[in-house]
Amino acid sequence: MPVLQPFRAFRYNADVVSLEEVVAPPYDVIGPEYQERLYARHPNNVVRLILGREEDRYASAAGHFRTWKDRGILTRDAKPSLYVVHQEFDGLDGRRVTRKGFIALCRLEEFSSRVVLPHEKTLAKPREDRLKLFTATNANFSQVFSLYWDLEKRIDEAFAIPIRSAPLMRVDFEDVVNSVWRADDMKIVERVVRFMSDKQVVIADGHHRYETALAYRDLMRAKSPSHSGKELYNYIMMFFSNIEDDGLVIYPTHRVVHSLQTFSAAGLLDKLGKTFHVQVVQDMMSMQTNLDRAVNRTFGLVLKDDPKLYCISLEPNVTASVLVTEALPAEVKELDVTVLHTVILRDALGISSEAQEQKRNLDYVRVAADAVGAVRGGRAQAAFILRPTQLEEVRSVARAGHVMPQKSTYFFPKLLSGLLFNLMEE
């Protein structure tokens, strides 16, 4: 089961910089324009570490990290600690909610051990990129986000005393208030570590970083045949949130199709009509209402050169397990994203699984209006509006030992990069 330990985090020196100016989202949600804004925001913004624009961005990140430590821009906590994190934001229904969790080091385990479970597929290119960064800096600057099960919320009870004091850090970033407390009382630390020792954890976000950390660990072990298993490179900085937490929110990630050489909106509707009920809806609000109320697999659909909006739902007598012909478990076959990627994107539109993985004809968009805008603006041929994956689906797929298609979940809000830094070698 997971082996956790406290650590001495590096963090920004509040006497030197303002946190609001130096933190950033994870690298994989930073586009080129956003990258430029983060660069302009502050010369010590963490974007220079996680997603540099220099020709050799890995060497540049290592140089910045070293300089920031030497100049006191980053300071290190004196005592090994766990770090409690609360993120306060507006939920899907507009109510203010708080997602709670904590950050610790987690010993790296192969997925085959069933201690740490993935739930999504990863791609080779991001893993290669992150490995170059890990190797250059010997550090990780963002947390892997994982879930555990604690129906009685005993971890919350363990951290009740630390969070009574003023936060160690507090940063309001893009409408999310992030508060961090340090728990360095060894009685509390040992209680949490002991409680977590019989849990399974599921990676919610950061699959590429976790798999990269495994590869980095193996490289370091190869260099040190006498390794003990206690070296820092055997661990990864991880955020743990209770799957029963009231603030745990999953948003959908929508799919935008572009650049297909042969695309016919009428032809697609004809193909879909054989297995889906195709319904014209009045507006985006009506589409969302249909998606919220749907029982069977349902998607919103926007087509190039077609002013209508559609909702498509599997006919009542058609099941996903029959349509999806791959040798997949029922938990995976029944997912909206599986039906979309196999029955629609691959079979109806001809986008091969390889092309999907390489995003040759596919973009992933979080905001539905942006997906619609890409089609209406002529930049895309079709947009599929998805419902959010349910937490129970994530849990079922992971526990069954399987993974979902890439971008099946978008846990909101993202964890900030730059709150804490972890050395993987000293």
GIFENCOR-V441162 format. One line per field, one symbol per residue. psi: psi as a letter, one per 20 degrees, with the letter a starting at -180 (. if undefined). Layout:
psi=???
This chain:
psi=rpoqqrrnqqrqoiihqphhiirrrqhijorgghghhhghgqijqihighmqjrgnighgggggggghghjjhpqpqhqprqopppoprpahjiqprppqaqprppppqqhiijgppriqqrqgghggghhhgghhilrpiqqpprqrpnhilhgghhjhghjhrqqhqppooljpopppqpnjohggghgggghiijqqqpphpkgghghghgggghghhhimhkqiiiqhijqqppppqpijphjoppqqpqppprkphopoghhghgghihiqopppqgahghghggghiqgrpqqqppqpkoirqqppqpqhjpqhhghoiqmqqhhghiqghggghghfggghikorhghghilhkpqpphpghhgghhghjjirhqppprqqqqhhgggggghikrqrqqkhqnpprqpqpigqqppiq.
